[in-house]
Amino acid sequence: MSALTPQSDMPTPTTDKITQAAMETIYLCKFRVSMDGEWLCLRELDDISLTPDPEPTHEDPNYLMANERMNLMNMAKLSIKGLIESALNLGRTLDSDYAPLQQFFVVMEHCLKHGLKAKKTFLGQNKSFWGPLELVEKLVPEAAEITASVKDLPGLKTPVGRGRAWLRLALMQKKLSEYMKALINRKDLLSEFYEPNALMMEEEGAIIAGLLVGLNVIDANFCMKGEDLDSQVGVIDFSMYLKDGNSTKGNEGDGQITAILDQKNYVEELNRHLSATVNNLQAKVDALEKSNTKLTEELAVANNRIITLQEEMERVKEESSYILESNRKVTKDRTADGQALTEARKQLKEETQLRLDVEKELEVQIGMRQEMELAMKMLEKDVCEKQDALVALRQQLDDLRALKHELSFKLQSSDMGAKQKSELNSRLEEKTNQMAATIKQLEQSEKDLVKQAKTLNSAANKLIQKHH
């Protein structure tokens, strides 16, 4: 701005001409263009000083960030308005070569980069707005499709290129405004990527997200495969937004028609969004009513529980007062009962000695019980073996009886070997009688073993009862 600064304090004709030209040519809401670091800033023309600046002063960083947010918001307004008007004039179908559309994406890129936190990598610090855009698929499930498409594109190698492709696909899907609103509403997630006074964390971000609703009337077609999105330089072309007095006066009629159509489409799109918002709010109200009824029921139960707890607390207080009173009486009688205490101590010593004796006897009884349990296990094992032998003998007896029946049948059919079979039959009968006697003896021995086990068990129980 040195060209606008005169050498003297008195205004000159040259100064007046320069100021007049600035007011007539720059049509950016009375803003001027200046450089502040890596940002293109717009400052109000009222701030232009036509006198020599004294000494440079350090401006407040919060003021600079607020000024940058306001400038970016105004640029977004101009870009969106110019894009909608030009799209209506061209039939609402745009491609990637259209200059206003390219400038719109440049402005959006600057808005998303404002206040980004730098992440340190092995190549240095890196600022990329692809990280916040990846969060959208977690907030809106419909965005997962374009995120996957961006990741699958073979020509994209940098996060910046992926972010630019994501913006183009979201505009083609006509969901850019919805995605940005969902992202801006989650400040807790954005705080990981942005500074507290960044555009996405302040009110200007919500305003820009609302302005993006008007772009839903535009049909855009992009070819991502042949476009190099990684190496593009995002610089805002302010010449597109300069005022042209001759053209504006000639196109007032067309501008009114396009403005009416734009307003109509904007209102329809806004109505659709509002209806969807109303449905969501109605569902939330129903859920809140259900949760409210549940909470009232839980509150009633909690009140009942509080009443019972209060009653119990009163009862505990009465008991504690009674115990305190009894303790007081005990403390009063303690001095008079010193002799009884010594006697009680002697009795305690005797009882402890008796307890030690009983514990020793208990250990002896426990050892005897373990021996008895071992003997019981051995008896049970012997009984099981004898039962198996008894079962085998019974099986043999059944086989002999079957053989006897078979031989008796054969004896009836043959008269020639009647004597031999009668002798064999008598032998078999003797053998069966012997086996039956053996089985009886085994059964008797089994009964004796069971009786012995019962007596051992009863003796063990008596010992345990005696101990207790």
C-alpha positions as CSV (number, residue, x, y, z in Angstrom):
1,M,0.0,0.0,0.0
2,S,3.0,2.3,-0.3
3,A,1.6,3.6,-3.6
4,L,-1.5,4.9,-1.7
5,T,0.6,6.7,0.9
6,P,1.4,10.3,0.0
7,Q,4.6,12.0,1.1
8,S,2.8,14.9,3.0
9,D,0.0,15.1,5.4
10,M,-2.1,17.4,3.1
11,P,-4.4,15.6,0.7
12,T,-3.5,16.0,-2.9
13,P,-5.4,15.4,-6.1
14,T,-3.5,12.3,-6.8
15,T,-4.5,10.9,-3.4
16,D,-8.2,11.7,-4.0
17,K,-8.1,10.0,-7.4
18,I,-6.4,6.8,-6.0
19,T,-9.1,6.6,-3.2
20,Q,-11.9,7.2,-5.7
21,A,-10.6,4.5,-8.0
22,A,-10.3,2.0,-5.2
23,M,-13.9,2.7,-4.1
24,E,-15.2,2.2,-7.6
25,T,-13.2,-0.8,-8.9
26,I,-13.0,-3.2,-5.9
27,Y,-16.4,-4.7,-5.3
28,L,-15.7,-6.9,-2.3
29,C,-18.0,-5.4,0.3
30,K,-15.6,-2.4,0.8
31,F,-12.6,-4.6,1.4
32,R,-9.0,-4.4,0.1
33,V,-6.6,-7.3,-0.7
34,S,-3.4,-7.7,1.3
35,M,-0.9,-10.5,2.2
36,D,-0.6,-11.7,5.8
37,G,1.8,-14.7,6.0
38,E,0.5,-17.4,3.6
39,W,-3.1,-16.1,3.7
40,L,-4.8,-13.7,1.3
41,C,-6.6,-11.3,3.5
42,L,-9.3,-8.7,2.7
43,R,-9.3,-5.6,4.8
44,E,-11.9,-2.8,4.9
45,L,-11.2,0.3,2.9
46,D,-12.1,2.4,5.9
47,D,-8.9,1.1,7.5
48,I,-6.7,2.5,4.7
49,S,-4.6,5.3,6.1
50,L,-3.7,8.1,3.7
51,T,-1.0,9.4,6.1
52,P,2.4,7.9,6.6
53,D,2.3,5.0,9.1
54,P,4.2,5.7,12.3
55,E,6.0,2.6,13.5
56,P,4.8,-0.9,12.8
57,T,2.9,-2.5,15.7
58,H,2.2,-6.1,16.4
59,E,-1.5,-6.9,15.9
60,D,-3.5,-9.3,18.2
61,P,-3.4,-12.8,16.8
62,N,-7.1,-13.3,17.7
63,Y,-8.0,-10.2,15.8
64,L,-6.0,-11.4,12.8
65,M,-7.8,-14.8,12.9
66,A,-11.2,-13.1,13.2
67,N,-10.4,-10.9,10.3
68,E,-9.3,-13.9,8.2
69,R,-12.5,-15.7,9.1
70,M,-14.6,-12.8,8.1
71,N,-12.7,-12.4,4.8
72,L,-13.0,-16.1,3.9
73,M,-16.7,-16.1,4.8
74,N,-17.3,-13.1,2.4
75,M,-15.2,-14.8,-0.3
76,A,-17.3,-17.9,0.1
77,K,-20.5,-15.9,-0.2
78,L,-19.3,-14.2,-3.4
79,S,-18.1,-17.5,-4.8
80,I,-21.3,-19.4,-4.1
81,K,-23.5,-16.6,-5.3
82,G,-21.5,-16.2,-8.6
83,L,-21.4,-20.0,-9.1
84,I,-25.2,-20.3,-8.7
85,E,-25.9,-17.3,-11.0
86,S,-23.5,-18.5,-13.7
87,A,-24.8,-22.1,-13.4
88,L,-28.4,-20.9,-13.9
89,N,-27.4,-19.0,-17.0
90,L,-25.5,-22.0,-18.5
91,G,-28.3,-24.5,-17.7
92,R,-27.1,-25.7,-14.3
93,T,-24.7,-28.4,-15.6
94,L,-21.0,-27.7,-14.9
95,D,-17.7,-29.5,-15.5
96,S,-14.2,-29.3,-13.9
97,D,-13.0,-26.8,-16.5
98,Y,-15.5,-24.1,-15.5
99,A,-13.5,-21.2,-13.8
100,P,-16.0,-20.1,-11.2
101,L,-16.3,-23.8,-10.1
102,Q,-12.6,-24.1,-9.8
103,Q,-12.5,-20.9,-7.7
104,F,-15.2,-22.2,-5.5
105,F,-13.1,-25.3,-4.7
106,V,-10.1,-23.0,-4.0
107,V,-12.1,-20.9,-1.6
108,M,-13.4,-24.1,0.2
109,E,-9.9,-25.4,0.4
110,H,-8.8,-22.2,2.1
111,C,-11.7,-22.3,4.5
112,L,-10.8,-25.9,5.5
113,K,-7.1,-25.1,5.9
114,H,-7.8,-22.1,8.1
115,G,-6.4,-22.8,11.6
116,L,-5.3,-26.3,10.9
117,K,-2.8,-27.7,13.4
118,A,0.5,-28.8,12.0
119,K,1.3,-32.4,12.3
120,K,5.0,-33.3,12.6
121,T,6.2,-36.1,10.3
122,F,9.7,-37.3,9.3
123,L,9.6,-35.0,6.4
124,G,8.7,-32.0,8.5
125,Q,5.4,-30.3,9.5
126,N,2.3,-31.1,7.4
127,K,-1.1,-29.3,7.2
128,S,-3.8,-31.3,5.4
129,F,-7.6,-31.0,5.6
130,W,-8.1,-34.6,4.5
131,G,-8.0,-35.7,8.2
132,P,-11.2,-33.8,9.2
133,L,-13.0,-34.9,6.0
134,E,-12.3,-38.5,6.8
135,L,-14.4,-38.1,10.0
136,V,-17.6,-37.4,8.0
137,E,-18.1,-41.1,7.2
138,K,-18.3,-41.8,10.9
139,L,-20.9,-39.1,11.4
140,V,-23.0,-39.6,8.1
141,P,-23.0,-43.2,6.8
142,E,-23.8,-42.0,3.3
143,A,-20.4,-40.4,3.0
144,A,-18.6,-43.8,3.3
145,E,-19.1,-44.4,-0.4
146,I,-17.3,-41.3,-1.6
147,T,-14.5,-41.7,1.0
148,A,-13.9,-45.3,-0.3
149,S,-14.0,-44.0,-3.9
150,V,-11.4,-41.3,-3.1
151,K,-9.1,-43.9,-1.5
152,D,-9.5,-46.2,-4.5
153,L,-8.5,-43.5,-7.1
154,P,-5.0,-44.5,-8.4
155,G,-3.8,-41.1,-9.4
156,L,-4.0,-39.5,-5.9
157,K,-0.8,-39.7,-3.9
158,T,-1.1,-36.8,-1.3
159,P,-3.7,-36.0,1.4
160,V,-4.4,-32.7,-0.3
161,G,-5.4,-34.4,-3.6
162,R,-7.7,-36.8,-1.7
163,G,-9.3,-33.8,0.1
164,R,-9.9,-32.0,-3.3
165,A,-11.4,-35.2,-4.8
166,W,-13.7,-35.6,-1.8
167,L,-15.0,-32.1,-2.2
168,R,-15.8,-32.7,-5.9
169,L,-17.6,-36.0,-5.2
170,A,-19.6,-34.5,-2.4
171,L,-20.7,-31.6,-4.7
172,M,-21.7,-34.2,-7.4
173,Q,-23.7,-36.1,-4.7
174,K,-25.4,-32.8,-3.7
175,K,-24.6,-33.6,0.0
176,L,-21.7,-31.1,0.6
177,S,-23.9,-28.9,2.8
178,E,-25.2,-31.8,4.8
179,Y,-21.7,-33.2,5.3
180,M,-20.2,-29.9,6.4
181,K,-23.0,-29.3,8.9
182,A,-22.5,-32.7,10.4
183,L,-18.8,-32.0,10.7
184,I,-19.1,-28.5,12.2
185,N,-21.6,-29.8,14.8
186,R,-18.9,-32.0,16.3
187,K,-16.5,-29.5,17.7
188,D,-15.1,-32.2,20.1
189,L,-13.8,-34.1,17.1
190,L,-12.6,-31.0,15.2
191,S,-10.6,-29.8,18.1
192,E,-8.0,-32.5,17.3
193,F,-7.3,-30.9,13.9
194,Y,-8.1,-27.2,14.3
195,E,-7.1,-24.4,16.6
196,P,-9.8,-23.0,18.9
197,N,-10.2,-19.8,16.8
198,A,-10.2,-21.5,13.4
199,L,-13.1,-20.9,10.9
200,M,-14.4,-24.5,11.3
201,M,-14.6,-24.0,15.1
202,E,-16.5,-20.6,15.0
203,E,-19.8,-19.3,13.8
204,E,-18.5,-18.4,10.3
205,G,-18.1,-22.2,9.5
206,A,-21.8,-22.8,10.3
207,I,-22.8,-19.8,8.0
208,I,-20.7,-21.2,5.1
209,A,-22.3,-24.7,5.6
210,G,-25.8,-23.0,5.4
211,L,-24.8,-21.2,2.2
212,L,-23.7,-24.5,0.6
213,V,-27.4,-25.6,0.6
214,G,-27.9,-23.4,-2.5
215,L,-25.4,-25.5,-4.5
216,N,-27.8,-28.5,-4.4
217,V,-29.6,-27.0,-7.5
218,I,-26.4,-27.3,-9.6
219,D,-25.5,-30.5,-11.6
220,A,-21.8,-31.0,-11.8
221,N,-19.8,-33.7,-13.7
222,F,-16.1,-34.4,-12.9
223,C,-13.7,-36.8,-14.4
224,M,-11.2,-37.7,-11.6
225,K,-9.0,-40.1,-13.5
226,G,-7.2,-37.7,-15.8
227,E,-7.1,-34.7,-13.5
228,D,-4.0,-34.0,-11.5
229,L,-5.4,-32.8,-8.1
230,D,-2.1,-33.3,-6.2
231,S,0.0,-30.6,-7.8
232,Q,-2.7,-27.9,-8.3
233,V,-2.0,-24.5,-6.7
234,G,-4.9,-23.1,-4.8
235,V,-4.8,-19.3,-5.3
236,I,-7.9,-17.2,-5.2
237,D,-8.4,-15.1,-8.4
238,F,-9.9,-11.8,-7.1
239,S,-10.4,-10.5,-10.6
240,M,-13.5,-12.6,-11.0
241,Y,-15.2,-10.7,-8.3
242,L,-14.4,-7.1,-9.5
243,K,-17.3,-4.9,-10.2
244,D,-18.1,-4.2,-13.9
245,G,-20.5,-1.3,-14.0
246,N,-21.4,-1.6,-17.7
247,S,-22.3,-5.3,-17.6
248,T,-24.3,-5.1,-14.4
249,K,-26.6,-2.4,-15.7
250,G,-27.2,-4.3,-18.9
251,N,-28.1,-7.6,-17.1
252,E,-30.4,-6.4,-14.4
253,G,-33.4,-8.0,-16.0
254,D,-31.7,-11.4,-16.4
255,G,-30.3,-11.1,-12.9
256,Q,-33.8,-10.6,-11.4
257,I,-35.1,-13.7,-13.2
258,T,-32.2,-15.9,-12.2
259,A,-32.4,-14.5,-8.7
260,I,-36.1,-15.5,-8.5
261,L,-35.3,-19.0,-9.9
262,D,-32.4,-19.3,-7.5
263,Q,-34.5,-18.2,-4.6
264,K,-37.2,-20.7,-5.6
265,N,-34.8,-23.6,-5.8
266,Y,-33.1,-22.5,-2.6
267,V,-36.4,-22.4,-0.8
268,E,-37.4,-25.9,-2.1
269,E,-34.0,-27.3,-1.0
270,L,-34.3,-25.6,2.3
271,N,-37.8,-26.9,2.8
272,R,-36.6,-30.5,2.1
273,H,-33.8,-30.1,4.6
274,L,-36.3,-28.6,7.2
275,S,-38.7,-31.5,6.7
276,A,-35.9,-34.0,7.3
277,T,-34.8,-32.0,10.4
278,V,-38.4,-32.0,11.7
279,N,-38.7,-35.8,11.3
280,N,-35.4,-36.2,13.1
281,L,-36.5,-33.9,15.9
282,Q,-39.9,-35.7,16.2
283,A,-38.0,-39.0,16.5
284,K,-35.8,-37.4,19.2
285,V,-38.9,-36.1,21.0
286,D,-40.5,-39.6,21.0
287,A,-37.3,-41.1,22.4
288,L,-37.1,-38.3,25.0
289,E,-40.7,-39.0,26.0
290,K,-40.0,-42.7,26.4
291,S,-36.8,-41.9,28.4
292,N,-38.8,-39.4,30.5
293,T,-41.4,-42.0,31.4
294,K,-38.7,-44.5,32.3
295,L,-37.0,-41.9,34.4
296,T,-40.2,-41.0,36.2
297,E,-40.7,-44.7,37.1
298,E,-37.1,-45.0,38.2
299,L,-37.6,-41.8,40.3
300,A,-40.6,-43.3,42.0
301,V,-38.7,-46.4,42.8
302,A,-35.8,-44.3,44.1
303,N,-38.2,-42.3,46.3
304,N,-39.6,-45.5,47.8
305,R,-36.1,-46.7,48.3
306,I,-35.2,-43.4,50.0
307,I,-38.2,-43.7,52.3
308,T,-37.2,-47.2,53.3
309,L,-33.6,-46.1,53.8
310,Q,-34.8,-43.2,56.0
311,E,-36.8,-45.6,58.1
312,E,-33.8,-47.9,58.4
313,M,-31.6,-45.0,59.4
314,E,-34.0,-44.0,62.1
315,R,-34.1,-47.5,63.4
316,V,-30.3,-47.6,63.3
317,K,-30.2,-44.3,65.2
318,E,-32.4,-45.8,67.9
319,E,-30.3,-48.9,68.2
320,S,-27.1,-46.8,68.3
321,S,-28.6,-44.6,71.1
322,Y,-29.5,-47.8,73.0
323,I,-26.0,-49.2,72.5
324,L,-24.5,-45.9,73.7
325,E,-26.7,-46.0,76.8
326,S,-25.7,-49.5,77.5
327,N,-22.0,-48.7,77.0
328,R,-22.3,-45.8,79.5
329,K,-23.8,-48.2,82.1
330,V,-21.0,-50.7,81.4
331,T,-18.3,-48.0,81.9
332,K,-19.9,-47.0,85.2
333,D,-19.9,-50.6,86.4
334,R,-16.4,-51.4,85.1
335,T,-14.6,-50.0,88.2
336,A,-16.7,-52.3,90.5
337,D,-16.1,-55.3,88.4
338,G,-12.3,-55.4,88.5
339,Q,-12.2,-58.6,90.5
340,A,-14.7,-60.2,88.2
341,L,-12.4,-59.3,85.3
342,T,-9.4,-61.0,86.9
343,E,-11.5,-64.1,87.5
344,A,-12.7,-63.9,83.9
345,R,-9.1,-63.7,82.7
346,K,-8.2,-66.8,84.7
347,Q,-11.3,-68.6,83.3
348,L,-10.2,-67.5,79.9
349,K,-6.7,-69.0,80.4
350,E,-8.3,-72.3,81.5
351,E,-10.6,-72.3,78.6
352,T,-7.7,-71.6,76.1
353,Q,-5.8,-74.5,77.6
354,L,-8.8,-76.7,77.3
355,R,-9.2,-75.5,73.8
356,L,-5.6,-76.5,73.0
357,D,-6.2,-79.9,74.4
358,V,-9.4,-80.3,72.5
359,E,-7.6,-79.2,69.3
360,K,-4.9,-81.8,69.9
361,E,-7.6,-84.5,70.4
362,L,-9.3,-83.2,67.3
363,E,-6.1,-83.6,65.3
364,V,-5.9,-87.2,66.6
365,Q,-9.5,-87.8,65.7
366,I,-9.0,-86.3,62.2
367,G,-6.1,-88.7,61.6
368,M,-8.2,-91.6,62.7
369,R,-11.0,-90.5,60.5
370,Q,-8.7,-90.2,57.5
371,E,-7.5,-93.8,58.3
372,M,-11.1,-94.9,58.5
373,E,-11.9,-93.2,55.2
374,L,-9.0,-95.0,53.6
375,A,-10.3,-98.3,55.0
376,M,-13.8,-97.5,53.7
377,K,-12.4,-96.8,50.3
378,M,-10.5,-100.2,50.3
379,L,-13.7,-101.9,51.5
380,E,-15.7,-100.2,48.8
381,K,-13.1,-101.3,46.2
382,D,-13.3,-104.9,47.5
383,V,-17.1,-104.8,47.4
384,C,-17.0,-103.6,43.8
385,E,-14.6,-106.4,42.9
386,K,-16.9,-109.0,44.5
387,Q,-19.9,-107.5,42.9
388,D,-18.2,-107.9,39.5
389,A,-17.3,-111.5,40.3
390,L,-20.9,-112.1,41.4
391,V,-22.2,-110.7,38.1
392,A,-19.8,-112.9,36.2
393,L,-20.9,-116.0,38.2
394,R,-24.5,-115.1,37.6
395,Q,-23.8,-114.9,33.9
396,Q,-22.1,-118.3,34.0
397,L,-25.1,-119.7,35.9
398,D,-27.5,-118.3,33.3
399,D,-25.3,-119.9,30.6
400,L,-25.4,-123.3,32.5
401,R,-29.1,-123.1,32.9
402,A,-29.5,-122.4,29.2
403,L,-27.2,-125.4,28.5
404,K,-29.3,-127.5,30.9
405,H,-32.5,-126.6,29.0
406,E,-30.8,-127.4,25.7
407,L,-29.6,-130.8,27.0
408,S,-32.9,-131.7,28.5
409,F,-34.5,-130.9,25.1
410,K,-32.0,-133.1,23.4
411,L,-32.6,-135.8,26.0
412,Q,-36.3,-136.0,25.2
413,S,-35.6,-136.3,21.5
414,S,-32.9,-139.0,21.7
415,D,-33.5,-142.3,23.5
416,M,-30.1,-143.8,22.7
417,G,-28.1,-141.5,25.0
418,A,-30.6,-141.2,27.7
419,K,-28.4,-142.6,30.4
420,Q,-25.4,-140.5,29.5
421,K,-27.5,-137.4,29.3
422,S,-29.1,-138.2,32.7
423,E,-25.6,-138.5,34.2
424,L,-24.5,-135.3,32.5
425,N,-27.6,-133.6,33.8
426,S,-27.0,-134.8,37.3
427,R,-23.4,-133.5,37.1
428,L,-24.7,-130.1,35.8
429,E,-27.2,-129.9,38.6
430,E,-24.5,-130.6,41.2
431,K,-22.3,-128.0,39.6
432,T,-25.2,-125.5,39.5
433,N,-26.0,-126.2,43.1
434,Q,-22.3,-125.7,44.0
435,M,-22.3,-122.4,42.1
436,A,-25.5,-121.3,43.7
437,A,-24.0,-122.0,47.1
438,T,-20.9,-120.0,46.1
439,I,-23.1,-117.1,45.0
440,K,-24.9,-117.2,48.3
441,Q,-21.6,-117.2,50.2
442,L,-20.5,-114.2,48.1
443,E,-23.7,-112.4,48.8
444,Q,-23.4,-113.1,52.5
445,S,-19.8,-111.8,52.5
446,E,-21.0,-108.7,50.6
447,K,-23.6,-108.0,53.3
448,D,-21.0,-108.5,56.0
449,L,-18.7,-106.0,54.2
450,V,-21.6,-103.5,53.9
451,K,-22.3,-103.9,57.6
452,Q,-18.7,-103.3,58.4
453,A,-18.7,-100.1,56.2
454,K,-21.8,-98.9,58.0
455,T,-20.3,-99.5,61.4
456,L,-17.1,-97.7,60.4
457,N,-19.1,-94.7,59.0
458,S,-21.2,-94.5,62.2
459,A,-18.0,-94.6,64.3
460,A,-16.5,-91.8,62.2
461,N,-19.7,-89.7,62.6
462,K,-19.7,-90.3,66.4
463,L,-16.1,-89.2,66.5
464,I,-16.9,-86.0,64.6
465,Q,-19.9,-85.2,66.8
466,K,-17.8,-85.8,69.9
467,H,-15.3,-83.4,68.6
468,H,-17.9,-80.7,67.9
